[in-house]
Each structure stands twice: as structure tokens, then as C-alpha cells.
Amino acid sequence: REVTYHKLLSGNPMATSTHSQRLPADERRATILAAAGPLFARDGYAATRIDEIAAAAGVTKPIVYRHFASKKALYSALLIKHRDDLPTFLDRVDPAAAPDEAIVAILERWLDYVRANRHAWVMIFRDSSGDEEIRALRADVNQRAREVLAGFISERGGAGIPPEQVQPTAELLSMGLAGMVLWWIDHAEVPKRVIVAVAARIIAAAIGGPRIPARARPAR
């Protein structure tokens, strides 16, 4: 699910001060979340201030607090959104697709999401600030990622992967893909097709699938 930014328009042009356009509650909430993510990724939970988020979103602090009870609630909402988005990358996979084609299709969608939501990986893997509840929520996001991968491995790996190896394989892929994404965030000049090819090769090897042929690799 793509979060979009909304242009903030001035209010009465005859007034000496400007006011942001009144938006529906859901759109305003999305605007605040979109502004907060990069700031949390840049400065971490502890160092990010609500007034900075409000300024980035083009609203006042009271407006932020109208939608989120606290900074913690705002940070948590971003993590929860990411957690809930994780299963969606498998939703449109053709059950009849060959394993190599399914892997590439999933990676294409997932990496587009990564590019649009870089903050999520930084918040989960590079920000150690926050209280016990926030740390538990980060762990919950990681657990959900493992569950999604374990389901894919069980379905696509077939008899080639013993049941007792499904969870550790999911952990290996989850942490490996997260590390690759963090590297890509730091090396944004690397084309997506390179990251897709690397990830597809590793996943295919891990689940015992065929080597990804050149025809299945994205051209761009």
C-alpha cells in the first residue's frame, strides 16, 4: 500500500497567515506518517521531536496529537503498518507460476516497496532507542517476516526441505534479505535489477529451486 504525500495549500489568500488545507482524517494521518518515517530513520526514536514531524507534515503539533496520542504511538503506527504490509507481497502470486517466476515477481514488488519505505528497515534494524514496548514491536515485525517466508518456503520448497529446516531457513533468508536491503539503502545507485538477481539466486538456492534463468530476470 503506497502512502502518498498531499500538497498543502494556503487558506484564505487575504489572510496574513496561511493554513493547511483541511484533509479527511485518514489522509491527514497518512501525511503525518509519511513525514515522520524519514525523520525517525534519520534521527532515531529518542532524538526525533514532534515539532519536527509537524513541520515536515505542514501541520501544527496539536494536529499531530489529534491523530496520534504520543510520539510512541506515531512510531508504533509506522512499525505496525510495515508488519501488516508484509504478507501482501505474496497476494498476487500465480499459484501455477514456476518457482523462479514466482520468486522474481515477489521480489519486484517487494523491492519497489523497499524503495518507497526505506525508513522501515532503518527503524527496525538500526534504531536501538525506545522502551521495552517498542523493542518488542520491532521483534514482532521480524517474527511476522519469518512467518511469511516460512509459509512461502513450505509451499514452494516442497519435499526438498525437511519440516524442521523450514523455520531456520526462513530466519536465514529474513536476516539476509534485511541486510541486503540495508546495503542497498546505502548504495542507492545500484539498479534494482541487480538486487533482484542476487536475492533470487540466494532464495532459489535456499529453497532448493532451480537456478534463476536469464529470461526470468528483470530487464531494467
N, C-alpha and C positions, 0 to 999 in steps of 0.2 A: 504494500500500500504506500503510495507516494504521498509525502507531505509536501504541499505547495506553499509558496510564500504569497502573501496578498499585499498589493500596493496600498500604502497608507495615504489616504487623500486628506487634504486640508478641509476644515469645516467651513463655516461662513467666511467667504473671501473678504468681507468687510470687517471682520473681527481683527483685533490686534494680535491675538494668539491663535494658533492652529490646533485642531483637534483631529484625532484619527477617526476615520470612517467607522461608523457603528457596524460591526460584523455580527453574524449569528454566533452563538456561544461556541459551537463546535469549530467554526473557522477561527475564531479568536484563540481558542485553546491550541489549535494546530499551529497558528502563527507563533505563539509563545514557545511551544515545544521546539519548533524549527529554529528559533533564535537561541534557545537555551542549550541545545545539543552541542554545537561547536564551542560554546563558552565553557561548558563542563569538560569537554575534551581538552581544551587548551589549558585551563587553569586547575582542573580537578574540582571535586565536590566542595572541599573545605574552603578553597580560595575564591570560588565564584560567588558574586554578590547579586542579590535580587535586583538591585537598581541597575546593574549592568545588563541583566536579562531584559528588564523592562525597556531600557533604552534601545537595545538591539531589536526588540519586537515593536518599537514605536508606540509603547503604551506607558502608563504610569504604574508605580508599584502597587497601588490599590487594585488596579485591574488585574495584575498578576495574581494577587492574593484572592481575588474574587474567583479565579479559576483553580488555583492551587493553594491549599491551606498553608503550605510552607515550602521552603527550598527542598527539603527532603521529599515532600510529596511530588514536586516537579521532577526531581532527579529520578525518583522511583517510577514515575509515569513513563519516562523515556526507556528505562530498562524493561518495564512490563510490555511496552509496545514492541520492543525488539524481540522479547521472548515469545510473544503471541504471533509475530510475523514468521517465525522460523519454520513452522510446518507448511506454510503457504507455497514454498518453493517446489514442493512435490505435488501440488494440487493438479497441475495441468499436464502431468507426465502421461503419455500414452502407455497404458499397460502392455500393449503389444510391441512397443518400441524395443529395438535391440538394446542391450545394456550399454554399449558405447554411445549410442544416440541419446539414451535417457540421461546418462551422466553429463554429456555436453550440454543438453538442453537445460538441465538443472543448474549447472554452473553458469551458463549465460545469464539466467535470470538472477541468480544469487549475487553474482559479481556486479550486476547493474545496481542491485540493492546496496551492496557494499559501497559503491562509489557515491551513492546518494545519502548514505548514512554512516560515513566514516566515524563519526563521533561515538557510535555504539560500541565499536571494538576498543576504542581508546578508553572509554568509560569502564568497560568490563575488565580489560587486561592491563591497563597502565595506570589507572587511578586506584590507589590503595586507601584513599581517605574515606571517611564516613564511619558511621557507627555499626553495631553488630547487625542491625536490620538491613542496612544497605549491603553489607558484605554477604549476608545470607541471600539477598535478592540477586546479587551477581552470581553466586553459586547456583541459584535456581535457574538462571538463564543458561549457564553452562550445562546443567543437568538436562534441560529441555533440548539443547543442541545434541547431546549424546543420544537422547531418546529418539529424535528424528532420524539421526544417522543409523542407529541400531535398527529401526524399522526398515530403512532402505536396504541395509545390509542383509537382513533376514529375508527380505522379499527378493532381492536381486542376486544375492550371493548363492542362494540355493544350498545344495548338499555339500558344496565345496568348503563351507565354513562351519566347523562344529559349533553347536549351540553355545558351549562355554567360551568360545572365542568371539562371539558377537559383540559383547559389551567392551572388552578391551580393544577390539578393532575400532569400534565407534569412538572410544576415547582417543586412540591414536590419530584417527582422521580429524576429530574435532579440534584437538590441540594443534595438530599440524596445519590444518586449514586456517585456524586463527592466527598462527604465527606467520603464515604466508600472506594473509590479508594485512597484518600489521606492517610487514615488509613492503607490501605494495603501496600502503598509505604513505610510507616514507620515500617511495620511489614511483611517484605518480606518473612519471614519464614512460614507464613500461606499458606497452599496449595490453589491453585486456586479453587479446588472443593468446599472448604468451602465458598469462596466468591461467587461462582456461586449459591450455595444452599441458602445463605442468600438473595442475590439480587433477585433470582427467587421467593422466598417466599413473599418478600415485593411487588414485581411488580404484582404478581398474586393477592394478596390481594387488591392492589390499583386499579386494573382494573376490579375487580370482577370476576376473573377467578377461575378455580378450584385449589385446593391445589396441589403443585408440588409433584407427587408421587415419591417414591424412584427409580423406574425404569427409570424415566426421568432425574435423577441426574447423572452427570458425575462420572465415576468410579475412575478417577485419582485424 
